[in-house]
Amino acid sequence: METQGRKTRAALISVASNTTLTLLKLLVGIAIGSVGVLSEAIHSGIDLIASVIALFAVRRSGRPADEEHPFGHGKVENISGVAEALLIFVAAGWIIFEAVGKLRHPEPLETIGWGVGIMLLSAVANLWVSRMLFRVGKETASVALQADGWHLRTDVFTSAGVMGGLALIVVGQRVFPALDLDWIDPMAGIVVALLIVRAAYRLTTDATRDLMDSSLADEEIWIRAHLADLKPSIRGYHKLRTRRAGNTRFVDVHVLLDSSTHLDQAHEISQKIEDAVRDRFPGTSLTVHMEPCDADCAPICVQGCLLDPQERGSLTGR
């Protein structure tokens, strides 16, 4: 419940921040006629939609497993990550369309200082909120919060880019008053869009990987090392499988024991493995299958066999 509460509070802060920044950017962008600022308003609007999706996802994913969803609701967060990435692609396309139109039919900007100010405010606010989302997202293994964090972190860089473009126009107008620098603003908007596309690609890749039940490389490396440390209590292992759904990891492994091992001992070893994995990776759903081993390794057992050739020979009489 504490973890769920932290995730919900983080998502609510993101919604509030994005709502405020979207309205401020929209008002300033219309007032000064800046495509860069308006593109950032659209970007923040997409961030707002994404943060609402993230809020829904973290609340939904926190529901316990039920009869219809025996493995829980964790993949709601992965689905939300994909949806957020698709929204970014849409926003990028709109920004490029508007920026190209502005390049073809440039219009002078007014009161540029307001644009610089709102971009600075946006960069600082989104930097703080994105750091909070990344921290809570990593500590709670929330895909939705980390995706929302990437949205805002991208906004930090794009806001800085638009702010830099507007600042160049201000400086240029004072140093070279006869020089037309209004093209810098729509070009900044195009750069914003390209950065957004890059972030969207990364979000799509991360979210779809878990939807496809890809294995967890780092977790498997640790689990294999831990099982190797349990020799001679166990003789080997095979069929190690891992996947993630939202903030829940699923691990399945077959462990080989001496065929004379008592049931109580086998249960104790299984419990030791489960406790170690859950201590290292909280929130893991772990299934350990115990199998007898006569040291006559089948092909499937060879990779995870913990016995050296001499031990296998002595046990099999060869």
C-alpha positions in Angstrom: 0.0 0.0 0.0 2.9 2.4 0.8 4.4 1.7 -2.6 1.1 2.2 -4.4 0.6 5.5 -2.5 4.0 6.8 -3.6 3.3 6.0 -7.2 -0.1 7.7 -7.1 1.3 10.8 -5.5 4.1 11.1 -8.0 1.6 10.7 -10.9 -0.7 13.4 -9.4 2.2 15.9 -9.1 3.0 15.3 -12.8 -0.6 15.9 -13.8 -0.7 19.2 -11.8 2.7 20.4 -13.1 1.8 19.6 -16.8 -1.6 21.3 -16.5 0.0 24.5 -15.3 2.8 24.6 -17.8 0.5 23.8 -20.8 -1.8 26.7 -20.0 1.1 29.1 -19.4 2.9 28.1 -22.6 -0.3 28.3 -24.7 -1.0 31.9 -23.4 2.5 33.1 -23.9 2.9 31.4 -27.3 -0.3 33.0 -28.7 0.6 36.4 -27.2 4.0 36.6 -28.8 3.3 34.5 -32.0 6.1 32.0 -31.4 5.9 28.6 -33.1 8.6 27.4 -30.7 6.6 28.3 -27.6 3.4 27.0 -29.1 5.1 23.7 -30.1 6.2 23.5 -26.5 2.6 24.1 -25.4 1.5 21.2 -27.5 4.4 19.1 -26.2 3.3 19.9 -22.6 -0.3 19.1 -23.6 0.8 15.7 -24.8 2.8 15.3 -21.5 -0.4 16.1 -19.7 -2.3 13.4 -21.5 0.6 11.0 -20.9 0.6 11.9 -17.2 -3.1 11.2 -16.9 -2.6 7.9 -18.6 0.3 7.1 -16.2 -2.0 8.0 -13.2 -4.7 5.6 -14.5 -2.0 2.9 -15.1 -0.4 3.0 -11.7 -3.8 2.9 -10.0 -5.0 0.1 -12.2 -1.8 -1.9 -12.0 -1.9 -1.8 -8.2 -5.0 -3.9 -8.1 -4.4 -7.4 -6.7 -4.7 -10.5 -8.9 -8.2 -11.8 -9.4 -9.9 -14.7 -11.0 -9.9 -13.0 -14.4 -6.3 -11.8 -14.1 -4.5 -14.4 -12.1 -1.1 -12.8 -12.8 -2.2 -9.3 -11.7 -2.7 -6.1 -13.7 0.9 -5.1 -14.1 1.0 -5.0 -17.9 -1.4 -2.0 -17.8 1.7 0.1 -17.2 3.4 -1.3 -20.3 0.4 -0.6 -22.4 0.3 2.9 -21.1 4.0 3.3 -22.0 3.2 2.4 -25.6 0.3 4.8 -25.7 2.4 7.6 -24.4 5.1 6.9 -27.0 2.5 7.0 -29.8 1.2 10.4 -28.5 4.7 11.7 -28.7 5.0 10.7 -32.4 1.7 12.5 -33.1 2.9 15.7 -31.3 6.2 15.7 -33.3 4.4 15.5 -36.6 2.1 18.4 -35.7 5.1 20.5 -34.6 7.0 19.9 -37.8 3.9 20.7 -39.9 3.4 24.1 -38.1 7.1 24.9 -38.2 7.4 24.3 -41.9 4.4 26.6 -42.5 6.1 29.3 -40.3 9.3 29.0 -42.4 7.4 29.5 -45.6 5.4 32.4 -44.2 7.5 34.0 -41.4 5.9 36.4 -39.0 7.8 38.8 -36.6 7.8 37.9 -32.9 6.6 40.2 -30.2 7.6 40.5 -26.5 10.1 37.7 -26.8 11.2 38.1 -23.2 7.9 36.4 -22.1 8.8 33.4 -24.2 12.3 33.1 -22.7 10.8 33.4 -19.2 8.2 30.7 -19.6 10.7 28.4 -21.2 13.0 28.8 -18.3 10.2 28.1 -15.8 9.2 25.0 -17.8 12.8 23.7 -17.9 13.3 24.1 -14.1 9.8 22.7 -13.2 10.1 19.7 -15.5 13.6 18.9 -14.4 12.4 18.7 -10.8 9.3 16.6 -11.6 11.2 14.3 -13.9 13.8 13.6 -11.3 11.1 12.7 -8.8 9.3 10.5 -11.4 12.6 8.7 -12.2 13.4 8.1 -8.5 10.0 6.8 -7.5 9.7 4.9 -10.8 13.0 3.1 -10.3 12.4 2.4 -6.6 8.9 1.0 -7.3 9.8 -0.6 -10.7 7.0 1.4 -12.3 7.2 1.5 -16.1 4.4 4.1 -16.4 6.2 6.6 -14.1 9.5 6.1 -15.8 7.8 6.7 -19.2 6.2 9.8 -17.8 9.7 10.9 -16.5 11.1 10.5 -20.0 8.3 12.7 -21.4 9.3 15.5 -19.0 13.0 15.0 -19.3 12.6 15.5 -23.1 10.6 18.7 -22.3 13.5 20.0 -20.3 15.9 19.8 -23.3 13.3 21.1 -25.8 12.3 24.0 -23.5 16.0 24.9 -23.2 16.3 24.7 -27.1 13.4 27.0 -27.7 14.6 29.4 -25.0 18.0 29.5 -26.6 16.5 30.2 -30.0 14.4 33.1 -28.6 17.4 34.4 -26.8 19.4 34.4 -30.1 16.7 36.4 -31.8 16.7 39.0 -29.0 20.5 39.3 -29.1 20.6 39.3 -32.9 18.0 42.1 -33.1 20.1 44.3 -30.8 23.5 43.6 -32.4 22.3 43.2 -36.0 18.9 45.1 -36.2 18.7 44.8 -40.0 19.2 41.0 -40.0 16.1 38.8 -40.2 16.4 36.1 -37.5 12.8 35.1 -37.2 13.5 31.8 -38.9 15.4 30.6 -35.8 12.1 30.1 -33.9 10.5 27.6 -36.3 13.8 25.8 -36.7 13.9 25.5 -32.9 10.5 23.9 -33.2 11.7 21.4 -35.7 14.7 20.5 -33.4 12.1 20.0 -30.6 10.1 17.6 -32.8 13.2 15.6 -33.7 14.2 15.2 -30.0 10.6 14.2 -29.3 10.7 11.4 -31.9 14.0 10.1 -30.4 12.4 9.9 -27.0 9.2 8.2 -28.4 11.3 5.5 -30.1 13.1 4.8 -26.8 9.8 4.6 -24.9 8.2 2.3 -27.5 11.2 -0.1 -27.4 11.2 -0.2 -23.6 7.4 -0.7 -23.3 7.0 -3.3 -26.0 9.9 -5.4 -24.7 8.0 -6.3 -21.5 4.7 -6.8 -23.5 6.6 -9.4 -25.5 7.8 -11.1 -22.3 11.4 -10.5 -23.0 13.9 -12.1 -20.5 15.5 -9.9 -17.8 19.2 -10.1 -18.5 20.5 -8.5 -15.3 18.2 -10.5 -13.1 19.2 -13.8 -14.7 22.9 -13.0 -14.3 22.4 -12.5 -10.6 20.1 -15.6 -10.2 22.6 -17.8 -12.0 25.4 -16.6 -9.7 23.3 -17.1 -6.6 22.4 -20.7 -7.6 26.0 -21.5 -8.3 26.9 -20.3 -4.7 24.4 -22.9 -3.3 26.6 -25.9 -4.4 26.7 -28.6 -3.0 23.2 -28.2 -1.7 22.0 -28.2 -5.3 23.6 -30.0 -8.2 22.4 -27.7 -11.0 19.4 -26.0 -12.6 17.7 -25.5 -15.9 14.7 -23.9 -17.6 15.4 -20.5 -16.0 12.8 -18.1 -17.3 12.2 -14.5 -16.4 9.8 -11.8 -17.6 8.2 -8.6 -16.3 4.7 -7.2 -16.1 4.6 -3.6 -14.9 6.5 -3.6 -11.6 6.2 -7.3 -11.0 9.0 -9.7 -12.1 8.1 -13.4 -12.8 10.9 -16.0 -12.3 10.6 -19.8 -13.0 13.4 -22.2 -12.5 14.0 -26.0 -12.2 16.5 -26.9 -9.5 18.3 -30.3 -9.4 18.9 -32.0 -6.1 20.4 -35.3 -5.0 17.7 -37.9 -5.4 18.1 -38.9 -1.8 17.3 -35.4 -0.5 14.5 -35.4 2.1 11.4 -33.4 1.3 12.0 -31.1 4.3 15.5 -30.4 3.1 14.2 -29.7 -0.5 11.6 -27.3 0.9 14.2 -25.5 3.0 16.5 -25.1 -0.1 13.6 -23.8 -2.2 12.6 -21.3 0.5 16.2 -20.1 0.7 16.3 -19.4 -3.0 12.9 -17.6 -2.9 13.9 -15.4 0.0 17.2 -14.4 -1.6 15.6 -13.5 -5.0 12.9 -11.5 -3.3 15.3 -9.7 -1.1 17.4 -8.7 -4.2 14.4 -8.0 -6.4 11.3 -7.1 -4.3 7.9 -7.8 -5.7 9.1 -10.9 -7.6 6.7 -13.8 -8.2 9.0 -16.9 -8.1 8.3 -20.6 -8.8 11.0 -23.1 -8.0 10.6 -26.7 -9.3 12.6 -29.3 -7.5 13.9 -32.3 -9.5 16.0 -35.4 -8.6 19.5 -35.6 -10.1 21.5 -38.8 -10.7 24.4 -36.9 -12.3 23.6 -38.4 -15.7 23.2 -35.0 -17.3 20.6 -34.7 -20.1 21.4 -32.1 -22.8 19.0 -29.6 -21.1 20.9 -29.9 -17.9 24.4 -29.3 -19.1 24.4 -25.5 -19.2 23.3 -25.2 -15.6 25.1 -28.2 -14.2 27.2 -27.3 -11.1 29.1 -30.6 -11.0 32.5 -30.9 -12.5 33.3 -33.9 -14.8 35.0 -35.9 -11.9 32.0 -35.5 -9.7 29.7 -36.6 -12.4 31.9 -39.6 -13.1 32.1 -40.7 -9.5 28.3 -40.4 -9.0 27.5 -42.4 -12.2 30.2 -45.0 -11.7 32.1 -43.9 -14.9 
